[in-house]
Amino acid sequence: MNELRRRITVLYGGLSKERPISLKSGSNVINALEKLGYIVDAFDLRPDNIAELAKLRDTDLVFIALHGKFGEDGKIQSLLELFGIEYIGSDSLVSAICFNKNLTYKLLSNTIAMPRWKTITSEEELEGWKHFPAVIKPANEGSSIGVYICDTFEELQNKTTKSSKRIQNVDTRRVYKRT
């Protein structure tokens, strides 16, 4: 088969808060692949068509253009692997590890230079933090969702409380010094 005649399905949209940017990314990928001569199918992932993922067995390759949860966290990769569907990107285990910032930082902290960081699950755990500016980011969220840059301890406390309420106390927070 001519490589440029391969059928590629672009998987985009998704179920996360990042759906709008994934729709844009998917559209850009589709346009680029078509310009290169590939046969391209689009699959806009929504809650009502998840079961149809199994139909992607008929494609040669899936290009994942999903962002955030159920896109970068290993879940969609696991489903594609379960169905025996080839895709571009990291496998489900690597995706799951890398999406979890707490786990990634713990695994890499002794191997590469990293910013000062601390995982916090309550406001009390902020006590003693003196490194500013500081960044708060949910441990299991993508892009800049839930990210705050804080210049004072008071701002750090305030943003952590707001972030916790907005994420419903499900995800842990990461605080680290901006370099």
C-alpha positions as CSV (number, residue, x, y, z in Angstrom):
1,M,0.0,0.0,0.0
2,N,1.3,3.5,-0.9
3,E,2.1,5.2,2.4
4,L,0.3,8.4,1.3
5,R,-2.9,6.4,0.6
6,R,-3.2,5.2,4.1
7,R,-6.5,5.8,5.8
8,I,-6.0,7.8,9.0
9,T,-8.8,8.6,11.5
10,V,-8.4,11.8,13.5
11,L,-9.9,11.3,16.9
12,Y,-10.8,14.7,18.3
13,G,-13.4,16.6,20.4
14,G,-13.6,14.5,23.5
15,L,-15.2,14.6,26.9
16,S,-13.0,16.9,28.8
17,K,-13.1,20.6,29.6
18,E,-10.6,21.0,26.7
19,R,-13.1,19.9,24.1
20,P,-13.2,23.3,22.3
21,I,-9.4,23.4,21.8
22,S,-9.4,19.7,20.7
23,L,-12.0,20.5,18.0
24,K,-9.6,23.2,16.7
25,S,-6.6,20.8,16.9
26,G,-8.5,18.0,15.2
27,S,-9.5,20.3,12.3
28,N,-5.9,21.5,11.9
29,V,-4.7,17.9,11.8
30,I,-7.3,16.9,9.3
31,N,-6.4,19.7,7.0
32,A,-2.7,19.0,7.2
33,L,-3.1,15.3,6.6
34,E,-5.4,15.9,3.6
35,K,-2.8,18.3,2.1
36,L,-0.2,15.6,2.4
37,G,-2.4,13.2,0.5
38,Y,-3.7,10.9,3.2
39,I,-7.3,9.6,3.2
40,V,-8.7,11.1,6.4
41,D,-11.7,10.2,8.4
42,A,-12.9,12.4,11.3
43,F,-14.2,11.0,14.6
44,D,-15.7,13.6,16.9
45,L,-15.7,11.8,20.3
46,R,-18.8,12.5,22.4
47,P,-20.5,10.7,25.3
48,D,-23.1,9.3,22.9
49,N,-20.6,7.6,20.5
50,I,-17.9,6.1,22.7
51,A,-19.2,2.6,21.8
52,E,-18.5,3.4,18.1
53,L,-14.7,3.5,18.8
54,A,-14.6,-0.3,18.0
55,K,-15.4,0.7,14.4
56,L,-12.0,2.3,14.1
57,R,-10.6,-1.2,13.5
58,D,-11.3,-0.4,9.8
59,T,-8.8,2.5,9.7
60,D,-5.0,2.0,9.3
61,L,-4.0,4.4,12.0
62,V,-5.7,6.8,14.5
63,F,-4.2,10.2,15.2
64,I,-5.3,11.2,18.7
65,A,-6.0,15.0,18.8
66,L,-7.8,14.8,22.1
67,H,-6.8,17.0,25.1
68,G,-7.1,16.5,28.8
69,K,-9.0,13.8,30.6
70,F,-10.0,10.8,28.4
71,G,-7.5,12.0,25.8
72,E,-4.1,12.3,27.3
73,D,-4.5,10.3,30.5
74,G,-4.2,6.8,29.1
75,K,-8.0,6.0,29.0
76,I,-8.6,6.4,25.2
77,Q,-5.2,4.7,24.6
78,S,-6.4,1.8,26.7
79,L,-9.6,1.4,24.7
80,L,-7.7,1.6,21.4
81,E,-5.3,-1.0,22.6
82,L,-8.2,-3.2,23.8
83,F,-9.7,-3.1,20.3
84,G,-6.3,-3.7,18.6
85,I,-6.3,-0.3,16.9
86,E,-3.0,1.3,16.0
87,Y,-2.6,4.9,17.0
88,I,0.0,7.7,17.2
89,G,1.4,8.7,20.6
90,S,2.5,7.2,23.9
91,D,0.9,4.0,25.0
92,S,-1.7,3.9,27.8
93,L,0.7,3.3,30.7
94,V,3.1,6.1,29.7
95,S,0.1,8.4,29.1
96,A,-1.4,7.7,32.5
97,I,1.9,8.3,34.3
98,C,2.7,11.5,32.5
99,F,-0.8,12.9,32.9
100,N,-0.5,12.5,36.7
101,K,1.9,15.3,37.6
102,N,2.3,14.0,41.2
103,L,3.5,10.6,40.0
104,T,5.6,12.0,37.2
105,Y,7.4,14.4,39.6
106,K,8.1,11.6,42.1
107,L,9.4,9.3,39.4
108,L,11.7,12.0,37.8
109,S,12.8,14.1,40.8
110,N,16.1,12.2,41.2
111,T,16.9,12.0,37.5
112,I,16.4,15.5,36.1
113,A,16.5,19.1,37.3
114,M,13.0,20.1,38.5
115,P,11.5,23.2,40.1
116,R,10.8,23.1,43.8
117,W,7.4,21.5,44.2
118,K,5.0,20.1,46.8
119,T,1.8,18.2,46.5
120,I,-0.9,19.6,48.7
121,T,-4.4,18.3,49.5
122,S,-5.4,20.8,52.1
123,E,-4.7,24.5,52.8
124,E,-2.9,23.5,56.0
125,E,-0.2,21.8,53.9
126,L,0.7,25.2,52.4
127,E,2.2,26.4,55.8
128,G,5.8,27.3,55.4
129,W,5.8,27.8,51.6
130,K,8.0,30.8,51.0
131,H,9.0,30.5,47.3
132,F,7.3,33.1,45.1
133,P,6.1,33.5,42.5
134,A,4.4,30.1,42.8
135,V,2.2,28.1,40.4
136,I,-0.8,26.1,41.5
137,K,-1.9,23.4,39.0
138,P,-4.2,20.4,39.5
139,A,-2.2,17.1,39.4
140,N,-4.6,15.5,36.9
141,E,-5.8,18.2,34.5
142,G,-4.5,19.3,31.2
143,S,-3.4,22.6,29.6
144,S,-3.9,25.6,31.8
145,I,-7.1,24.5,33.4
146,G,-7.0,25.4,37.1
147,V,-3.6,27.1,36.9
148,Y,-2.9,30.1,39.0
149,I,0.3,32.1,39.4
150,C,0.6,33.5,42.9
151,D,3.0,36.2,44.1
152,T,2.1,36.2,47.9
153,F,1.2,33.6,50.5
154,E,-2.3,35.2,50.8
155,E,-2.9,34.8,47.1
156,L,-1.6,31.2,47.3
157,Q,-4.1,30.4,50.0
158,N,-7.0,32.1,48.2
159,K,-6.3,30.5,44.8
160,T,-5.8,27.0,46.4
161,T,-9.2,27.3,48.1
162,K,-10.9,28.5,44.9
163,S,-9.1,25.8,42.9
164,S,-10.2,23.1,45.4
165,K,-13.8,24.2,45.2
166,R,-13.8,24.4,41.4
167,I,-12.2,20.9,41.1
168,Q,-14.5,19.6,43.9
169,N,-11.5,18.4,46.1
170,V,-10.9,15.5,43.8
171,D,-7.5,16.3,42.4
172,T,-4.4,17.1,44.5
173,R,-2.6,20.4,43.8
174,R,0.9,21.0,42.9
175,V,2.8,24.1,44.0
176,Y,6.2,24.9,42.5
177,K,8.4,27.8,42.0
178,R,8.3,29.4,38.6
179,T,11.8,29.6,37.0
